[in-house]
Amino acid sequence: MVLAADSDVVRLTGAPVGFAGPVGLEGIPVIADLSVTALNDAVVGALAKDLHYTHVAYGRDFVPWMVTDIRTVKAGDRCSLCGGELYEKKGNELGHIFKLGYKYTRSMGVSYLDEAGKTQIPTMGCYGIGLDRTLASVIEEHHDEAGIIWPMTVAPYQVILVPIKYEGAVKIAADGLVSALENRGIDVLLDDRNERPGVKFNDADLMGIPYRVVLGDKNLNLAPSMVEIKHRRDRENRLVELTRAAEELTGLVYGELGELNR
């Protein structure tokens, strides 16, 4: 169903858009919604520019050719079957389908032979999924006040390494852990910027990479050397031995992927 063009309204009713009405309308059937039957003091177009009829009553001043349920529903409407109340909620258009008709098949000379051997022009359509809108929907569903919380299946990186100072023993440990994780097929982001720890932590939360690993002199000087591991959705971190960190992170990442892919 589409709205009639302005020219069609004038051609069929003799009145411009906004002034067409059912009183005295001839030549075309009038179809009315069920709600119209309750009108007894209505204002309608008078089939002439800048003119309206007032105090119009259904059944007295006009009788539709058909009365049926055609009004677009709105929030608060009741279901005719169960009595439930309709609610509205905004959403993102992740996918869409368009009926293109003959627009391109005719211009490109596309045709086929039907069962009777007669040439026909096919009706064309197309569909698509919006990747950017899909990501926006994921973020809308998976976030908190600090930023994004990527599900493992769509995360741009699975682990982010945050050295407190990317130098000396910390740099050696960070580079070694990056290599160990990448060799296990884990996508790693290394934050090697010369920034304060708080800035790096806030940026890591904002980006929402699932696992954050913090390396600092304090924990690396322990025996054995330790690193801090925290999932983005968790509040607290925990200490893990540096020599076991790659293996443990690999298990965590693939474990989540396995759960989400079921």
C-alpha positions in Angstrom: 0.0 0.0 0.0 1.4 3.4 -1.0 0.0 6.9 -0.8 -1.6 8.3 -4.0 0.4 10.9 -5.8 -1.0 14.4 -5.6 -1.9 14.3 -9.3 -3.9 11.1 -8.8 -5.8 12.7 -5.9 -6.9 15.6 -8.0 -7.8 13.4 -11.0 -9.9 11.0 -8.9 -11.6 13.5 -6.5 -11.4 16.8 -8.3 -9.9 18.4 -5.2 -6.3 19.1 -4.1 -4.7 17.1 -1.4 -6.1 18.0 2.0 -9.6 18.8 0.7 -10.8 15.5 -0.6 -13.5 13.9 1.5 -16.2 11.2 1.4 -19.3 13.5 1.3 -20.6 13.7 -2.2 -17.6 11.8 -3.6 -18.6 9.8 -6.7 -16.8 7.5 -9.2 -14.6 5.7 -6.7 -15.4 3.5 -3.7 -14.9 4.8 -0.2 -13.2 2.4 2.2 -13.4 3.4 5.9 -11.6 2.2 8.9 -13.7 0.7 11.8 -12.9 3.8 13.9 -14.8 6.0 11.4 -18.1 4.4 12.3 -17.9 6.2 15.7 -17.7 9.7 14.1 -20.8 11.9 14.4 -19.3 15.4 14.5 -16.4 15.2 12.0 -14.6 17.7 9.8 -13.9 16.5 6.3 -12.7 18.0 3.0 -15.5 19.4 0.9 -14.0 18.4 -2.5 -13.0 22.0 -3.2 -9.9 24.0 -2.4 -9.9 25.7 1.0 -13.4 24.2 1.9 -14.4 21.7 4.6 -17.6 20.3 5.9 -18.2 20.3 9.6 -20.5 18.2 11.9 -20.3 15.3 9.4 -21.8 12.1 10.7 -21.1 8.5 9.5 -24.1 6.9 8.0 -26.0 10.1 7.6 -23.7 12.2 5.4 -21.8 9.3 3.7 -21.9 5.5 3.6 -18.6 3.8 2.8 -18.5 1.0 0.2 -16.5 -1.0 2.7 -15.7 -0.8 6.4 -12.7 -2.7 7.6 -9.6 -2.5 9.8 -7.1 -0.4 7.9 -5.8 2.1 10.4 -2.1 2.0 11.3 -1.8 0.7 14.8 -0.2 2.8 17.5 1.1 2.2 21.1 -1.8 1.5 23.4 -4.1 -0.2 20.9 -5.7 -3.4 22.1 -5.4 -6.8 20.3 -8.8 -7.9 19.0 -8.1 -11.5 19.9 -6.4 -11.5 23.4 -7.0 -7.9 24.5 -3.3 -7.3 25.1 -1.8 -3.8 24.7 0.5 -3.0 21.9 3.8 -1.3 22.8 6.4 0.4 20.6 10.1 0.2 20.8 12.8 1.7 18.6 15.1 -0.6 16.7 17.9 -0.6 14.1 17.3 -1.7 10.5 19.8 -4.5 10.3 18.6 -6.0 7.0 16.3 -4.8 4.3 14.6 -6.1 1.1 13.7 -3.9 -1.8 11.4 -4.7 -4.7 13.0 -3.1 -7.7 10.4 -4.3 -10.2 11.4 -3.9 -13.8 13.7 -0.8 -13.3 16.9 -2.6 -14.0 15.8 -5.7 -15.8 14.2 -3.7 -18.6 17.1 -1.2 -18.9 19.6 -4.1 -19.0 17.6 -6.2 -21.4 17.1 -9.1 -19.1 14.5 -11.7 -20.1 13.7 -15.4 -19.9 11.4 -17.9 -21.6 8.4 -19.1 -19.5 6.9 -22.6 -19.7 5.0 -21.7 -22.8 8.1 -20.4 -24.5 7.0 -16.8 -24.3 9.6 -14.1 -23.4 9.1 -12.5 -20.0 10.9 -9.8 -18.1 11.7 -10.9 -14.6 10.8 -8.8 -11.5 14.0 -7.9 -9.6 14.6 -7.5 -5.9 17.6 -7.1 -3.7 18.5 -7.5 0.0 21.3 -6.5 2.2 22.6 -6.5 5.7 24.1 -3.4 7.2 27.4 -4.3 8.8 27.8 -0.9 10.5 24.3 -1.0 11.9 24.9 -4.6 13.1 27.9 -3.4 15.0 25.9 -0.4 16.4 23.2 -2.9 17.6 25.9 -5.1 19.3 27.3 -2.0 21.1 23.8 -0.9 22.1 23.2 -4.3 23.7 26.7 -4.8 25.1 28.1 -1.8 27.0 28.3 -0.1 30.3 29.0 3.5 31.6 32.7 3.0 30.7 32.3 2.0 27.1 31.9 -1.1 24.8 31.9 -4.7 26.0 32.5 -6.7 22.8 31.2 -10.3 22.6 34.2 -12.5 21.8 32.7 -13.4 18.3 32.8 -9.9 17.0 35.6 -8.3 19.1 38.2 -6.5 16.9 40.9 -7.9 19.2 40.5 -10.6 21.9 43.2 -9.5 24.3 44.7 -6.1 25.0 48.1 -5.9 26.7 48.7 -2.8 28.8 52.3 -2.3 30.0 52.6 0.3 32.8 55.8 1.5 31.2 56.8 -0.1 27.9 60.5 -0.4 28.6 63.1 -2.7 30.2 61.8 -5.9 31.7 58.2 -4.9 31.1 58.8 -4.5 27.4 60.5 -7.8 27.1 57.7 -9.6 29.0 55.0 -7.8 26.9 56.6 -8.6 23.6 57.1 -12.2 24.6 53.5 -12.6 25.7 52.3 -11.0 22.4 54.3 -13.5 20.4 53.0 -16.4 22.5 49.4 -15.4 22.1 49.7 -14.7 18.4 51.3 -18.1 17.9 48.2 -19.6 19.5 45.9 -17.7 17.1 44.8 -15.0 19.5 44.3 -11.4 18.2 46.3 -9.1 20.4 46.5 -5.3 20.7 49.6 -4.0 22.5 49.2 -0.5 24.0 52.8 0.7 23.8 52.0 4.4 24.2 53.9 6.6 26.6 50.7 7.4 28.6 49.7 7.3 32.3 48.2 4.0 33.4 44.8 5.6 34.1 44.6 6.8 30.5 45.5 3.4 29.1 42.9 1.7 31.4 40.1 4.1 30.5 40.9 3.6 26.8 40.9 -0.1 27.1 37.5 0.0 28.8 36.2 2.3 26.1 37.3 0.0 23.3 35.8 -3.0 25.1 38.4 -5.6 24.2 37.3 -8.8 26.1 40.5 -9.5 28.1 42.9 -6.9 29.5 46.4 -7.9 30.7 48.4 -5.4 32.8 52.2 -5.8 33.1 54.2 -3.8 35.6 57.5 -3.9 37.4 55.7 -4.5 40.7 54.2 -7.8 39.7 57.0 -8.9 37.4 59.5 -8.6 40.2 57.6 -11.2 42.2 58.8 -14.8 42.3 57.3 -16.1 40.1 56.6 -13.1 37.8 52.9 -12.3 37.6 50.5 -10.3 35.4 47.0 -9.0 36.0 44.2 -10.4 33.9 40.7 -9.0 33.8 37.6 -9.6 31.7 36.0 -6.4 30.4 32.7 -7.1 32.2 34.4 -7.9 35.5 35.2 -5.4 38.3 38.2 -7.1 39.8 41.4 -8.5 38.2 43.4 -11.5 39.2 47.1 -12.4 39.2 48.3 -15.1 36.9 51.9 -16.4 36.4 53.5 -14.8 33.4 54.7 -18.3 32.1 51.0 -19.5 32.3 49.3 -16.4 31.0 49.3 -17.2 27.3 48.0 -20.7 27.9 45.3 -19.5 30.3 44.2 -16.6 28.0 44.0 -19.0 25.0 41.7 -21.3 27.0 39.5 -18.4 28.0 39.2 -17.0 24.5 38.5 -20.3 22.8 36.2 -21.3 25.6 34.0 -18.2 25.1 34.1 -18.6 21.3 32.9 -22.2 21.7 30.0 -21.1 24.0 28.9 -18.3 21.7 29.1 -20.4 18.5 26.9 -23.2 19.8 
